[in-house]
Amino acid sequence: MSPMMRLSSQTLPQLPETIEKPGYDRTKVTIGIVHLGIGAFHRAHQAVFTDDVLARDLSWGICGVSLRSAETRDALAPQDGLYTLKVQDGQGAHLRVIGSVVETLVAPENPQAVLARMSDPATRIVSLTVTEKGYCHNPATGALDENHPDVLHDLENPAAPKSAVGFLVEALARRRAAGVPAFTLLSCDNLPSNGHVLKRVVTRFAEMRDPGLAAFVADVASPSTMIDRIVPATTDADRTAIAAALGVEDAWPVVTEPFRQWVVEDDFPLGRPAWEAAGVVFVADVSAFETMKLRLLNGSHSTLAYLGFLAGAETVAEAMALPGMEELIEGLMREEVSPTLPSLAGFDLPAYRQALIDRFRNPALRHRTWQIAMDGSQKLPQRLLGTIRDRIAAGASHDRLVLGVAAWMRYARGIDEAGKPIDVRDPLAARIAVATQQLNDPEKIVAAFLGFAEVFGEDLRADAPFRGRLVDTLSRLLSDGSAAVLQAWRDRGGSR
Ligand code: CS2
């Protein structure tokens, strides 16, 4: 049998009728958006909303940039940027080829090509999904980490940067020098007030380079956004099933759920695609949506990922099926998180919470607990610790939130319940291992974790009742194991 043909502009017309294809002439698309961090999430979210409306204005094609590895470019370039989006749940699947990504670049291979694209006057938006740690900030304070190795590198080598921050500031410097107006910055990462966080780190970095540049950067539009779609890493089984359906091979399709949401502050001085026609909601202030999503969805996700992983659940759906988990997550959201949320007029919070439970139970997605467990030190502040602060200030219970934090500690220490090493991926993993792996006393382990001020801030470190609760909870996790702790939760009728 001859090897299978590859998905590309050439093979696109041969795909089965049932596969949805770009409804515009791709040869006429030009680049208006540079996206930093072209991973699966971007390709299942912003690139899809853009694909939906590209026919209205072909000048909003996307140049996708990888800041680290060449993998995505190597997969997509031979496919002319085309890839398949598979949307699935318990009911079935829908396949669609997305055409909005028309160029892919690999920053470490050719930083000049990336800077040239970002400085091009046709580029009017630079968006980002670089994950929490890509902001080179202190997660507890939101300020630029001025000692971050990439920050130090990019200050030394402004014309050949490594970090997203370094690329943005150099591209803005070039635009300023050439008299080209600044692009709009569009952070699409799971950070509270992501536009503000981004603006703050780039402005500080520019200030460290040149105060005149800082004044220019301080004026750049940087709307905040709330983004939501669950996108697990693509597996080989996904590739095989998608190739069988297409009749051609796709080296890097993306698999996701039906739900998608994008709430954006409408501040785009150089224009933007007509995303509202694809269901994007434009608002003046996104913060209430963002807090709600980070605390309810992502706070639950992290909690169930740590507890689930420790109890042997490989995927989110498996974790949800552990006795006690659903009760825990439901109670966490309803009793402990919801009272801390800013009010959103007309918004049906109970329905939103129920939809989250259903989304977590989606049996068609193999979303690994290990994937969500990554980078906990960068995620916990906005997912769980801010909520805990609000509950402490209100004198209200927060036992389930504390369980999530204790489960992170139990996980991040790097030893599983059978005594085997865990492959912990976190910028602080090595420091956490050194500080905690030799310890067995829960009190000492908690003290070592609370020593990380960039996670807990000075206030939570010093909060004795909080520390006491963590010690109690971690003791139970260490002695009884995660499954038994969850079971005990259920036996108590979901509350303690
Ligand atoms: C997840 C998120 O990996 C994680 O930490 O919690 O990626 C989550 O799936 C998305 O935020 C959903 O919108």
Residues whose N, C-alpha, C, O or C-beta is under 5 A from the ligand:
A	BS01	CS2	I227 D228 R229 I230 V231 N298 H301 Q371 I372
